[in-house]
Amino acid sequence: MKENDKLLYKTLKTLLNERLSEAESETLRSEGFEIKNPTRKTAVMVALYKKAASGDLSAIKELRSIVSEKNDDKSEQAKAVMIVDDIRN
């Protein structure tokens, strides 16, 4: 990764992990999202969810991609055990 890309990644990660202001948190609560300690990342994910819920196909695909990444992590861990039937008839 280039130095500028690393700086951009680090800056974006820092911004996304910042807590939301009380006004922004209240907006989420008024929309029915009860989230403890919401961050800017939370707000982005809520916005993505709302777009997907409205039928935006690209947002639906993105949510599916995010969810399947999480499931892939779990399935890789589950694949660590292999059962071999070594008993012959």
PyMOL Python script that loads the backbone (N, CA, C, O; Angstrom):
from pymol import cmd

cmd.read_pdbstr("""\
ATOM      1  N   MET A   1       0.856  -1.176   0.000  1.00  0.00           N
ATOM      2  CA  MET A   1       0.000   0.000   0.000  1.00  0.00           C
ATOM      3  C   MET A   1       0.900   1.237   0.000  1.00  0.00           C
ATOM      4  O   MET A   1       1.860   1.317   0.766  1.00  0.00           O
ATOM      5  N   LYS A   2       0.583   2.181  -0.854  1.00  0.00           N
ATOM      6  CA  LYS A   2       1.369   3.405  -0.938  1.00  0.00           C
ATOM      7  C   LYS A   2       1.182   4.239   0.320  1.00  0.00           C
ATOM      8  O   LYS A   2       0.188   4.099   1.033  1.00  0.00           O
ATOM      9  N   GLU A   3       2.151   5.107   0.580  1.00  0.00           N
ATOM     10  CA  GLU A   3       2.132   5.938   1.786  1.00  0.00           C
ATOM     11  C   GLU A   3       0.881   6.811   1.845  1.00  0.00           C
ATOM     12  O   GLU A   3       0.264   6.930   2.903  1.00  0.00           O
ATOM     13  N   ASN A   4       0.498   7.426   0.720  1.00  0.00           N
ATOM     14  CA  ASN A   4      -0.706   8.268   0.697  1.00  0.00           C
ATOM     15  C   ASN A   4      -1.954   7.447   0.965  1.00  0.00           C
ATOM     16  O   ASN A   4      -2.870   7.907   1.647  1.00  0.00           O
ATOM     17  N   ASP A   5      -1.995   6.230   0.430  1.00  0.00           N
ATOM     18  CA  ASP A   5      -3.142   5.347   0.667  1.00  0.00           C
ATOM     19  C   ASP A   5      -3.232   4.967   2.141  1.00  0.00           C
ATOM     20  O   ASP A   5      -4.324   4.896   2.704  1.00  0.00           O
ATOM     21  N   LYS A   6      -2.082   4.723   2.761  1.00  0.00           N
ATOM     22  CA  LYS A   6      -2.060   4.378   4.189  1.00  0.00           C
ATOM     23  C   LYS A   6      -2.588   5.536   5.029  1.00  0.00           C
ATOM     24  O   LYS A   6      -3.359   5.337   5.969  1.00  0.00           O
ATOM     25  N   LEU A   7      -2.164   6.745   4.678  1.00  0.00           N
ATOM     26  CA  LEU A   7      -2.612   7.928   5.409  1.00  0.00           C
ATOM     27  C   LEU A   7      -4.109   8.133   5.232  1.00  0.00           C
ATOM     28  O   LEU A   7      -4.814   8.436   6.194  1.00  0.00           O
ATOM     29  N   LEU A   8      -4.599   7.968   4.000  1.00  0.00           N
ATOM     30  CA  LEU A   8      -6.026   8.105   3.728  1.00  0.00           C
ATOM     31  C   LEU A   8      -6.821   7.062   4.509  1.00  0.00           C
ATOM     32  O   LEU A   8      -7.845   7.384   5.112  1.00  0.00           O
ATOM     33  N   TYR A   9      -6.352   5.813   4.500  1.00  0.00           N
ATOM     34  CA  TYR A   9      -7.019   4.730   5.226  1.00  0.00           C
ATOM     35  C   TYR A   9      -7.066   5.036   6.724  1.00  0.00           C
ATOM     36  O   TYR A   9      -8.109   4.892   7.361  1.00  0.00           O
ATOM     37  N   LYS A  10      -5.943   5.455   7.273  1.00  0.00           N
ATOM     38  CA  LYS A  10      -5.870   5.749   8.708  1.00  0.00           C
ATOM     39  C   LYS A  10      -6.796   6.916   9.073  1.00  0.00           C
ATOM     40  O   LYS A  10      -7.483   6.869  10.094  1.00  0.00           O
ATOM     41  N   THR A  11      -6.813   7.948   8.249  1.00  0.00           N
ATOM     42  CA  THR A  11      -7.661   9.109   8.499  1.00  0.00           C
ATOM     43  C   THR A  11      -9.139   8.729   8.441  1.00  0.00           C
ATOM     44  O   THR A  11      -9.924   9.116   9.306  1.00  0.00           O
ATOM     45  N   LEU A  12      -9.508   7.966   7.409  1.00  0.00           N
ATOM     46  CA  LEU A  12     -10.896   7.547   7.271  1.00  0.00           C
ATOM     47  C   LEU A  12     -11.324   6.662   8.431  1.00  0.00           C
ATOM     48  O   LEU A  12     -12.434   6.801   8.947  1.00  0.00           O
ATOM     49  N   LYS A  13     -10.452   5.756   8.841  1.00  0.00           N
ATOM     50  CA  LYS A  13     -10.760   4.875   9.971  1.00  0.00           C
ATOM     51  C   LYS A  13     -10.972   5.700  11.248  1.00  0.00           C
ATOM     52  O   LYS A  13     -11.883   5.419  12.027  1.00  0.00           O
ATOM     53  N   THR A  14     -10.139   6.703  11.453  1.00  0.00           N
ATOM     54  CA  THR A  14     -10.278   7.575  12.620  1.00  0.00           C
ATOM     55  C   THR A  14     -11.608   8.325  12.580  1.00  0.00           C
ATOM     56  O   THR A  14     -12.312   8.404  13.587  1.00  0.00           O
ATOM     57  N   LEU A  15     -11.946   8.871  11.421  1.00  0.00           N
ATOM     58  CA  LEU A  15     -13.215   9.601  11.284  1.00  0.00           C
ATOM     59  C   LEU A  15     -14.416   8.692  11.550  1.00  0.00           C
ATOM     60  O   LEU A  15     -15.349   9.084  12.250  1.00  0.00           O
ATOM     61  N   LEU A  16     -14.392   7.483  10.994  1.00  0.00           N
ATOM     62  CA  LEU A  16     -15.525   6.565  11.154  1.00  0.00           C
ATOM     63  C   LEU A  16     -15.694   6.102  12.600  1.00  0.00           C
ATOM     64  O   LEU A  16     -16.808   5.794  13.022  1.00  0.00           O
ATOM     65  N   ASN A  17     -14.621   6.053  13.347  1.00  0.00           N
ATOM     66  CA  ASN A  17     -14.706   5.584  14.731  1.00  0.00           C
ATOM     67  C   ASN A  17     -15.053   6.676  15.737  1.00  0.00           C
ATOM     68  O   ASN A  17     -15.205   6.397  16.926  1.00  0.00           O
ATOM     69  N   GLU A  18     -15.182   7.927  15.267  1.00  0.00           N
ATOM     70  CA  GLU A  18     -15.572   9.017  16.166  1.00  0.00           C
ATOM     71  C   GLU A  18     -17.034   8.860  16.579  1.00  0.00           C
ATOM     72  O   GLU A  18     -17.877   8.428  15.793  1.00  0.00           O
ATOM     73  N   ARG A  19     -17.308   9.218  17.820  1.00  0.00           N
ATOM     74  CA  ARG A  19     -18.689   9.172  18.306  1.00  0.00           C
ATOM     75  C   ARG A  19     -19.526  10.232  17.625  1.00  0.00           C
ATOM     76  O   ARG A  19     -19.033  11.299  17.259  1.00  0.00           O
ATOM     77  N   LEU A  20     -20.796   9.921  17.462  1.00  0.00           N
ATOM     78  CA  LEU A  20     -21.727  10.898  16.901  1.00  0.00           C
ATOM     79  C   LEU A  20     -22.033  11.969  17.938  1.00  0.00           C
ATOM     80  O   LEU A  20     -21.960  11.724  19.142  1.00  0.00           O
ATOM     81  N   SER A  21     -22.373  13.150  17.459  1.00  0.00           N
ATOM     82  CA  SER A  21     -22.806  14.207  18.369  1.00  0.00           C
ATOM     83  C   SER A  21     -24.154  13.802  18.967  1.00  0.00           C
ATOM     84  O   SER A  21     -24.814  12.895  18.460  1.00  0.00           O
ATOM     85  N   GLU A  22     -24.551  14.462  20.019  1.00  0.00           N
ATOM     86  CA  GLU A  22     -25.839  14.153  20.657  1.00  0.00           C
ATOM     87  C   GLU A  22     -26.990  14.405  19.691  1.00  0.00           C
ATOM     88  O   GLU A  22     -27.966  13.655  19.679  1.00  0.00           O
ATOM     89  N   ALA A  23     -26.883  15.454  18.882  1.00  0.00           N
ATOM     90  CA  ALA A  23     -27.942  15.747  17.912  1.00  0.00           C
ATOM     91  C   ALA A  23     -28.056  14.638  16.864  1.00  0.00           C
ATOM     92  O   ALA A  23     -29.159  14.234  16.495  1.00  0.00           O
ATOM     93  N   GLU A  24     -26.909  14.150  16.389  1.00  0.00           N
ATOM     94  CA  GLU A  24     -26.928  13.057  15.402  1.00  0.00           C
ATOM     95  C   GLU A  24     -27.471  11.773  16.027  1.00  0.00           C
ATOM     96  O   GLU A  24     -28.229  11.040  15.393  1.00  0.00           O
ATOM     97  N   SER A  25     -27.081  11.505  17.269  1.00  0.00           N
ATOM     98  CA  SER A  25     -27.585  10.322  17.977  1.00  0.00           C
ATOM     99  C   SER A  25     -29.088  10.413  18.181  1.00  0.00           C
ATOM    100  O   SER A  25     -29.803   9.419  18.047  1.00  0.00           O
ATOM    101  N   GLU A  26     -29.564  11.610  18.504  1.00  0.00           N
ATOM    102  CA  GLU A  26     -30.999  11.820  18.702  1.00  0.00           C
ATOM    103  C   GLU A  26     -31.765  11.599  17.399  1.00  0.00           C
ATOM    104  O   GLU A  26     -32.874  11.065  17.410  1.00  0.00           O
ATOM    105  N   THR A  27     -31.181  12.005  16.292  1.00  0.00           N
ATOM    106  CA  THR A  27     -31.810  11.771  14.990  1.00  0.00           C
ATOM    107  C   THR A  27     -31.994  10.276  14.751  1.00  0.00           C
ATOM    108  O   THR A  27     -33.056   9.843  14.305  1.00  0.00           O
ATOM    109  N   LEU A  28     -30.965   9.491  15.047  1.00  0.00           N
ATOM    110  CA  LEU A  28     -31.083   8.037  14.888  1.00  0.00           C
ATOM    111  C   LEU A  28     -32.167   7.474  15.800  1.00  0.00           C
ATOM    112  O   LEU A  28     -32.959   6.628  15.384  1.00  0.00           O
ATOM    113  N   ARG A  29     -32.198   7.945  17.044  1.00  0.00           N
ATOM    114  CA  ARG A  29     -33.221   7.470  17.988  1.00  0.00           C
ATOM    115  C   ARG A  29     -34.622   7.829  17.512  1.00  0.00           C
ATOM    116  O   ARG A  29     -35.546   7.022  17.617  1.00  0.00           O
ATOM    117  N   SER A  30     -34.778   9.045  16.988  1.00  0.00           N
ATOM    118  CA  SER A  30     -36.103   9.468  16.516  1.00  0.00           C
ATOM    119  C   SER A  30     -36.556   8.652  15.304  1.00  0.00           C
ATOM    120  O   SER A  30     -37.753   8.564  15.028  1.00  0.00           O
ATOM    121  N   GLU A  31     -35.611   8.061  14.588  1.00  0.00           N
ATOM    122  CA  GLU A  31     -35.948   7.202  13.449  1.00  0.00           C
ATOM    123  C   GLU A  31     -36.158   5.748  13.872  1.00  0.00           C
ATOM    124  O   GLU A  31     -36.437   4.884  13.040  1.00  0.00           O
ATOM    125  N   GLY A  32     -36.021   5.487  15.177  1.00  0.00           N
ATOM    126  CA  GLY A  32     -36.280   4.147  15.689  1.00  0.00           C
ATOM    127  C   GLY A  32     -35.055   3.275  15.870  1.00  0.00           C
ATOM    128  O   GLY A  32     -35.192   2.085  16.153  1.00  0.00           O
ATOM    129  N   PHE A  33     -33.861   3.829  15.717  1.00  0.00           N
ATOM    130  CA  PHE A  33     -32.629   3.060  15.885  1.00  0.00           C
ATOM    131  C   PHE A  33     -32.078   3.296  17.279  1.00  0.00           C
ATOM    132  O   PHE A  33     -31.524   4.357  17.567  1.00  0.00           O
ATOM    133  N   GLU A  34     -32.232   2.300  18.144  1.00  0.00           N
ATOM    134  CA  GLU A  34     -31.712   2.392  19.515  1.00  0.00           C
ATOM    135  C   GLU A  34     -30.328   1.750  19.542  1.00  0.00           C
ATOM    136  O   GLU A  34     -30.202   0.533  19.682  1.00  0.00           O
ATOM    137  N   ILE A  35     -29.300   2.572  19.407  1.00  0.00           N
ATOM    138  CA  ILE A  35     -27.933   2.081  19.319  1.00  0.00           C
ATOM    139  C   ILE A  35     -27.111   2.714  20.430  1.00  0.00           C
ATOM    140  O   ILE A  35     -27.092   3.935  20.589  1.00  0.00           O
ATOM    141  N   LYS A  36     -26.428   1.863  21.200  1.00  0.00           N
ATOM    142  CA  LYS A  36     -25.565   2.364  22.270  1.00  0.00           C
ATOM    143  C   LYS A  36     -24.251   2.826  21.664  1.00  0.00           C
ATOM    144  O   LYS A  36     -23.684   2.144  20.810  1.00  0.00           O
ATOM    145  N   ASN A  37     -23.771   3.969  22.097  1.00  0.00           N
ATOM    146  CA  ASN A  37     -22.497   4.530  21.659  1.00  0.00           C
ATOM    147  C   ASN A  37     -22.342   4.576  20.134  1.00  0.00           C
ATOM    148  O   ASN A  37     -21.389   4.010  19.599  1.00  0.00           O
ATOM    149  N   PRO A  38     -23.254   5.235  19.438  1.00  0.00           N
ATOM    150  CA  PRO A  38     -23.167   5.263  17.978  1.00  0.00           C
ATOM    151  C   PRO A  38     -21.958   6.067  17.487  1.00  0.00           C
ATOM    152  O   PRO A  38     -21.602   7.102  18.050  1.00  0.00           O
ATOM    153  N   THR A  39     -21.349   5.557  16.429  1.00  0.00           N
ATOM    154  CA  THR A  39     -20.207   6.220  15.800  1.00  0.00           C
ATOM    155  C   THR A  39     -20.617   6.652  14.388  1.00  0.00           C
ATOM    156  O   THR A  39     -21.724   6.373  13.930  1.00  0.00           O
ATOM    157  N   ARG A  40     -19.699   7.333  13.723  1.00  0.00           N
ATOM    158  CA  ARG A  40     -19.969   7.717  12.340  1.00  0.00           C
ATOM    159  C   ARG A  40     -20.130   6.469  11.460  1.00  0.00           C
ATOM    160  O   ARG A  40     -20.897   6.477  10.497  1.00  0.00           O
ATOM    161  N   LYS A  41     -19.409   5.411  11.796  1.00  0.00           N
ATOM    162  CA  LYS A  41     -19.560   4.147  11.070  1.00  0.00           C
ATOM    163  C   LYS A  41     -20.983   3.625  11.227  1.00  0.00           C
ATOM    164  O   LYS A  41     -21.567   3.103  10.277  1.00  0.00           O
ATOM    165  N   THR A  42     -21.537   3.766  12.421  1.00  0.00           N
ATOM    166  CA  THR A  42     -22.920   3.365  12.659  1.00  0.00           C
ATOM    167  C   THR A  42     -23.861   4.149  11.750  1.00  0.00           C
ATOM    168  O   THR A  42     -24.764   3.578  11.140  1.00  0.00           O
ATOM    169  N   ALA A  43     -23.644   5.452  11.665  1.00  0.00           N
ATOM    170  CA  ALA A  43     -24.500   6.300  10.832  1.00  0.00           C
ATOM    171  C   ALA A  43     -24.405   5.903   9.362  1.00  0.00           C
ATOM    172  O   ALA A  43     -25.411   5.908   8.652  1.00  0.00           O
ATOM    173  N   VAL A  44     -23.211   5.561   8.904  1.00  0.00           N
ATOM    174  CA  VAL A  44     -23.038   5.128   7.521  1.00  0.00           C
ATOM    175  C   VAL A  44     -23.789   3.820   7.287  1.00  0.00           C
ATOM    176  O   VAL A  44     -24.451   3.660   6.261  1.00  0.00           O
ATOM    177  N   MET A  45     -23.692   2.894   8.223  1.00  0.00           N
ATOM    178  CA  MET A  45     -24.375   1.611   8.072  1.00  0.00           C
ATOM    179  C   MET A  45     -25.892   1.781   8.118  1.00  0.00           C
ATOM    180  O   MET A  45     -26.609   1.096   7.389  1.00  0.00           O
ATOM    181  N   VAL A  46     -26.389   2.676   8.958  1.00  0.00           N
ATOM    182  CA  VAL A  46     -27.830   2.944   9.004  1.00  0.00           C
ATOM    183  C   VAL A  46     -28.283   3.534   7.674  1.00  0.00           C
ATOM    184  O   VAL A  46     -29.330   3.158   7.146  1.00  0.00           O
ATOM    185  N   ALA A  47     -27.488   4.462   7.133  1.00  0.00           N
ATOM    186  CA  ALA A  47     -27.833   5.063   5.837  1.00  0.00           C
ATOM    187  C   ALA A  47     -27.853   3.998   4.743  1.00  0.00           C
ATOM    188  O   ALA A  47     -28.731   4.011   3.880  1.00  0.00           O
ATOM    189  N   LEU A  48     -26.888   3.078   4.775  1.00  0.00           N
ATOM    190  CA  LEU A  48     -26.849   1.996   3.794  1.00  0.00           C
ATOM    191  C   LEU A  48     -28.065   1.085   3.957  1.00  0.00           C
ATOM    192  O   LEU A  48     -28.677   0.677   2.970  1.00  0.00           O
ATOM    193  N   TYR A  49     -28.409   0.772   5.200  1.00  0.00           N
ATOM    194  CA  TYR A  49     -29.587  -0.057   5.470  1.00  0.00           C
ATOM    195  C   TYR A  49     -30.855   0.614   4.938  1.00  0.00           C
ATOM    196  O   TYR A  49     -31.693  -0.039   4.317  1.00  0.00           O
ATOM    197  N   LYS A  50     -30.994   1.927   5.186  1.00  0.00           N
ATOM    198  CA  LYS A  50     -32.192   2.644   4.741  1.00  0.00           C
ATOM    199  C   LYS A  50     -32.297   2.646   3.215  1.00  0.00           C
ATOM    200  O   LYS A  50     -33.390   2.500   2.666  1.00  0.00           O
ATOM    201  N   LYS A  51     -31.160   2.812   2.529  1.00  0.00           N
ATOM    202  CA  LYS A  51     -31.173   2.763   1.064  1.00  0.00           C
ATOM    203  C   LYS A  51     -31.586   1.372   0.591  1.00  0.00           C
ATOM    204  O   LYS A  51     -32.383   1.239  -0.338  1.00  0.00           O
ATOM    205  N   ALA A  52     -31.045   0.338   1.230  1.00  0.00           N
ATOM    206  CA  ALA A  52     -31.394  -1.036   0.845  1.00  0.00           C
ATOM    207  C   ALA A  52     -32.867  -1.304   1.116  1.00  0.00           C
ATOM    208  O   ALA A  52     -33.545  -1.932   0.303  1.00  0.00           O
ATOM    209  N   ALA A  53     -33.364  -0.831   2.257  1.00  0.00           N
ATOM    210  CA  ALA A  53     -34.772  -1.049   2.608  1.00  0.00           C
ATOM    211  C   ALA A  53     -35.712  -0.337   1.641  1.00  0.00           C
ATOM    212  O   ALA A  53     -36.860  -0.747   1.470  1.00  0.00           O
ATOM    213  N   SER A  54     -35.228   0.724   1.013  1.00  0.00           N
ATOM    214  CA  SER A  54     -36.062   1.446   0.047  1.00  0.00           C
ATOM    215  C   SER A  54     -36.045   0.787  -1.328  1.00  0.00           C
ATOM    216  O   SER A  54     -36.762   1.208  -2.236  1.00  0.00           O
ATOM    217  N   GLY A  55     -35.216  -0.256  -1.475  1.00  0.00           N
ATOM    218  CA  GLY A  55     -35.184  -0.992  -2.734  1.00  0.00           C
ATOM    219  C   GLY A  55     -33.988  -0.696  -3.620  1.00  0.00           C
ATOM    220  O   GLY A  55     -33.931  -1.179  -4.751  1.00  0.00           O
ATOM    221  N   ASP A  56     -33.037   0.079  -3.141  1.00  0.00           N
ATOM    222  CA  ASP A  56     -31.847   0.400  -3.920  1.00  0.00           C
ATOM    223  C   ASP A  56     -31.004  -0.865  -4.098  1.00  0.00           C
ATOM    224  O   ASP A  56     -30.416  -1.364  -3.139  1.00  0.00           O
ATOM    225  N   LEU A  57     -30.950  -1.377  -5.328  1.00  0.00           N
ATOM    226  CA  LEU A  57     -30.299  -2.643  -5.604  1.00  0.00           C
ATOM    227  C   LEU A  57     -28.812  -2.627  -5.256  1.00  0.00           C
ATOM    228  O   LEU A  57     -28.298  -3.614  -4.728  1.00  0.00           O
ATOM    229  N   SER A  58     -28.118  -1.537  -5.537  1.00  0.00           N
ATOM    230  CA  SER A  58     -26.686  -1.487  -5.216  1.00  0.00           C
ATOM    231  C   SER A  58     -26.463  -1.517  -3.705  1.00  0.00           C
ATOM    232  O   SER A  58     -25.490  -2.111  -3.240  1.00  0.00           O
ATOM    233  N   ALA A  59     -27.345  -0.891  -2.938  1.00  0.00           N
ATOM    234  CA  ALA A  59     -27.231  -0.936  -1.478  1.00  0.00           C
ATOM    235  C   ALA A  59     -27.533  -2.334  -0.963  1.00  0.00           C
ATOM    236  O   ALA A  59     -26.884  -2.799  -0.026  1.00  0.00           O
ATOM    237  N   ILE A  60     -28.498  -3.004  -1.554  1.00  0.00           N
ATOM    238  CA  ILE A  60     -28.817  -4.385  -1.166  1.00  0.00           C
ATOM    239  C   ILE A  60     -27.620  -5.278  -1.417  1.00  0.00           C
ATOM    240  O   ILE A  60     -27.259  -6.094  -0.568  1.00  0.00           O
ATOM    241  N   LYS A  61     -26.997  -5.128  -2.586  1.00  0.00           N
ATOM    242  CA  LYS A  61     -25.818  -5.939  -2.918  1.00  0.00           C
ATOM    243  C   LYS A  61     -24.674  -5.659  -1.953  1.00  0.00           C
ATOM    244  O   LYS A  61     -23.972  -6.580  -1.535  1.00  0.00           O
ATOM    245  N   GLU A  62     -24.484  -4.403  -1.601  1.00  0.00           N
ATOM    246  CA  GLU A  62     -23.409  -4.052  -0.673  1.00  0.00           C
ATOM    247  C   GLU A  62     -23.655  -4.650   0.703  1.00  0.00           C
ATOM    248  O   GLU A  62     -22.734  -5.190   1.317  1.00  0.00           O
ATOM    249  N   LEU A  63     -24.894  -4.561   1.198  1.00  0.00           N
ATOM    250  CA  LEU A  63     -25.213  -5.180   2.490  1.00  0.00           C
ATOM    251  C   LEU A  63     -24.996  -6.684   2.434  1.00  0.00           C
ATOM    252  O   LEU A  63     -24.443  -7.269   3.366  1.00  0.00           O
ATOM    253  N   ARG A  64     -25.430  -7.311   1.347  1.00  0.00           N
ATOM    254  CA  ARG A  64     -25.233  -8.754   1.195  1.00  0.00           C
ATOM    255  C   ARG A  64     -23.748  -9.090   1.198  1.00  0.00           C
ATOM    256  O   ARG A  64     -23.338 -10.094   1.780  1.00  0.00           O
ATOM    257  N   SER A  65     -22.944  -8.258   0.554  1.00  0.00           N
ATOM    258  CA  SER A  65     -21.497  -8.468   0.520  1.00  0.00           C
ATOM    259  C   SER A  65     -20.897  -8.376   1.922  1.00  0.00           C
ATOM    260  O   SER A  65     -20.065  -9.200   2.302  1.00  0.00           O
ATOM    261  N   ILE A  66     -21.315  -7.382   2.678  1.00  0.00           N
ATOM    262  CA  ILE A  66     -20.802  -7.206   4.037  1.00  0.00           C
ATOM    263  C   ILE A  66     -21.198  -8.382   4.914  1.00  0.00           C
ATOM    264  O   ILE A  66     -20.375  -8.899   5.669  1.00  0.00           O
ATOM    265  N   VAL A  67     -22.451  -8.808   4.821  1.00  0.00           N
ATOM    266  CA  VAL A  67     -22.935  -9.923   5.637  1.00  0.00           C
ATOM    267  C   VAL A  67     -22.243 -11.221   5.229  1.00  0.00           C
ATOM    268  O   VAL A  67     -21.888 -12.023   6.093  1.00  0.00           O
ATOM    269  N   SER A  68     -22.045 -11.441   3.933  1.00  0.00           N
ATOM    270  CA  SER A  68     -21.414 -12.688   3.493  1.00  0.00           C
ATOM    271  C   SER A  68     -19.945 -12.720   3.879  1.00  0.00           C
ATOM    272  O   SER A  68     -19.407 -13.800   4.122  1.00  0.00           O
ATOM    273  N   GLU A  69     -19.270 -11.558   3.945  1.00  0.00           N
ATOM    274  CA  GLU A  69     -17.892 -11.523   4.432  1.00  0.00           C
ATOM    275  C   GLU A  69     -17.831 -12.017   5.862  1.00  0.00           C
ATOM    276  O   GLU A  69     -16.936 -12.785   6.215  1.00  0.00           O
ATOM    277  N   LYS A  70     -18.760 -11.591   6.681  1.00  0.00           N
ATOM    278  CA  LYS A  70     -18.804 -12.008   8.072  1.00  0.00           C
ATOM    279  C   LYS A  70     -19.078 -13.504   8.163  1.00  0.00           C
ATOM    280  O   LYS A  70     -18.455 -14.204   8.961  1.00  0.00           O
ATOM    281  N   ASN A  71     -20.012 -13.995   7.346  1.00  0.00           N
ATOM    282  CA  ASN A  71     -20.326 -15.422   7.340  1.00  0.00           C
ATOM    283  C   ASN A  71     -19.166 -16.249   6.802  1.00  0.00           C
ATOM    284  O   ASN A  71     -18.951 -17.372   7.258  1.00  0.00           O
ATOM    285  N   ASP A  72     -18.410 -15.715   5.835  1.00  0.00           N
ATOM    286  CA  ASP A  72     -17.252 -16.417   5.296  1.00  0.00           C
ATOM    287  C   ASP A  72     -16.205 -16.628   6.374  1.00  0.00           C
ATOM    288  O   ASP A  72     -15.567 -17.680   6.427  1.00  0.00           O
ATOM    289  N   ASP A  73     -16.023 -15.621   7.247  1.00  0.00           N
ATOM    290  CA  ASP A  73     -15.069 -15.761   8.344  1.00  0.00           C
ATOM    291  C   ASP A  73     -15.453 -16.921   9.246  1.00  0.00           C
ATOM    292  O   ASP A  73     -14.600 -17.711   9.652  1.00  0.00           O
ATOM    293  N   LYS A  74     -16.738 -17.021   9.557  1.00  0.00           N
ATOM    294  CA  LYS A  74     -17.211 -18.099  10.422  1.00  0.00           C
ATOM    295  C   LYS A  74     -17.113 -19.450   9.728  1.00  0.00           C
ATOM    296  O   LYS A  74     -16.746 -20.443  10.355  1.00  0.00           O
ATOM    297  N   SER A  75     -17.439 -19.498   8.435  1.00  0.00           N
ATOM    298  CA  SER A  75     -17.411 -20.771   7.722  1.00  0.00           C
ATOM    299  C   SER A  75     -15.984 -21.269   7.556  1.00  0.00           C
ATOM    300  O   SER A  75     -15.762 -22.479   7.546  1.00  0.00           O
ATOM    301  N   GLU A  76     -15.010 -20.373   7.426  1.00  0.00           N
ATOM    302  CA  GLU A  76     -13.622 -20.791   7.337  1.00  0.00           C
ATOM    303  C   GLU A  76     -13.183 -21.448   8.635  1.00  0.00           C
ATOM    304  O   GLU A  76     -12.443 -22.432   8.620  1.00  0.00           O
ATOM    305  N   GLN A  77     -13.638 -20.906   9.757  1.00  0.00           N
ATOM    306  CA  GLN A  77     -13.302 -21.505  11.037  1.00  0.00           C
ATOM    307  C   GLN A  77     -13.946 -22.875  11.160  1.00  0.00           C
ATOM    308  O   GLN A  77     -13.347 -23.793  11.720  1.00  0.00           O
ATOM    309  N   ALA A  78     -15.144 -23.022  10.651  1.00  0.00           N
ATOM    310  CA  ALA A  78     -15.844 -24.294  10.730  1.00  0.00           C
ATOM    311  C   ALA A  78     -15.200 -25.338   9.821  1.00  0.00           C
ATOM    312  O   ALA A  78     -15.315 -26.534  10.089  1.00  0.00           O
ATOM    313  N   LYS A  79     -14.533 -24.917   8.766  1.00  0.00           N
ATOM    314  CA  LYS A  79     -13.903 -25.844   7.838  1.00  0.00           C
ATOM    315  C   LYS A  79     -12.607 -26.422   8.387  1.00  0.00           C
ATOM    316  O   LYS A  79     -12.003 -27.278   7.741  1.00  0.00           O
ATOM    317  N   ALA A  80     -12.166 -25.987   9.545  1.00  0.00           N
ATOM    318  CA  ALA A  80     -10.907 -26.455  10.101  1.00  0.00           C
ATOM    319  C   ALA A  80     -10.959 -27.938  10.460  1.00  0.00           C
ATOM    320  O   ALA A  80      -9.916 -28.588  10.517  1.00  0.00           O
ATOM    321  N   VAL A  81     -12.129 -28.477  10.699  1.00  0.00           N
ATOM    322  CA  VAL A  81     -12.275 -29.890  11.051  1.00  0.00           C
ATOM    323  C   VAL A  81     -12.759 -30.643   9.822  1.00  0.00           C
ATOM    324  O   VAL A  81     -13.743 -30.261   9.189  1.00  0.00           O
ATOM    325  N   MET A  82     -12.052 -31.720   9.495  1.00  0.00           N
ATOM    326  CA  MET A  82     -12.449 -32.534   8.357  1.00  0.00           C
ATOM    327  C   MET A  82     -12.632 -33.970   8.840  1.00  0.00           C
ATOM    328  O   MET A  82     -11.735 -34.541   9.461  1.00  0.00           O
ATOM    329  N   ILE A  83     -13.774 -34.538   8.558  1.00  0.00           N
ATOM    330  CA  ILE A  83     -14.065 -35.922   8.935  1.00  0.00           C
ATOM    331  C   ILE A  83     -13.875 -36.793   7.699  1.00  0.00           C
ATOM    332  O   ILE A  83     -14.469 -36.544   6.650  1.00  0.00           O
ATOM    333  N   VAL A  84     -13.049 -37.802   7.837  1.00  0.00           N
ATOM    334  CA  VAL A  84     -12.772 -38.700   6.717  1.00  0.00           C
ATOM    335  C   VAL A  84     -13.304 -40.076   7.100  1.00  0.00           C
ATOM    336  O   VAL A  84     -12.973 -40.619   8.153  1.00  0.00           O
ATOM    337  N   ASP A  85     -14.128 -40.620   6.228  1.00  0.00           N
ATOM    338  CA  ASP A  85     -14.658 -41.971   6.452  1.00  0.00           C
ATOM    339  C   ASP A  85     -13.611 -42.969   5.961  1.00  0.00           C
ATOM    340  O   ASP A  85     -13.501 -43.237   4.764  1.00  0.00           O
ATOM    341  N   ASP A  86     -12.849 -43.512   6.903  1.00  0.00           N
ATOM    342  CA  ASP A  86     -11.791 -44.431   6.524  1.00  0.00           C
ATOM    343  C   ASP A  86     -12.155 -45.897   6.808  1.00  0.00           C
ATOM    344  O   ASP A  86     -11.298 -46.776   6.716  1.00  0.00           O
ATOM    345  N   ILE A  87     -13.394 -46.153   7.143  1.00  0.00           N
ATOM    346  CA  ILE A  87     -13.861 -47.520   7.395  1.00  0.00           C
ATOM    347  C   ILE A  87     -14.446 -48.048   6.095  1.00  0.00           C
ATOM    348  O   ILE A  87     -15.367 -47.455   5.534  1.00  0.00           O
ATOM    349  N   ARG A  88     -13.927 -49.127   5.635  1.00  0.00           N
ATOM    350  CA  ARG A  88     -14.383 -49.712   4.362  1.00  0.00           C
ATOM    351  C   ARG A  88     -15.389 -50.808   4.642  1.00  0.00           C
ATOM    352  O   ARG A  88     -15.332 -51.464   5.682  1.00  0.00           O
ATOM    353  N   ASN A  89     -16.308 -51.006   3.715  1.00  0.00           N
ATOM    354  CA  ASN A  89     -17.341 -52.052   3.860  1.00  0.00           C
ATOM    355  C   ASN A  89     -16.774 -53.418   3.614  1.00  0.00           C
ATOM    356  O   ASN A  89     -17.498 -54.410   3.694  1.00  0.00           O
TER     357      ASN A  89
END
""", "prot")
cmd.dss("prot")
cmd.show_as("cartoon", "prot")
cmd.util.cbc("prot")
cmd.orient("prot")
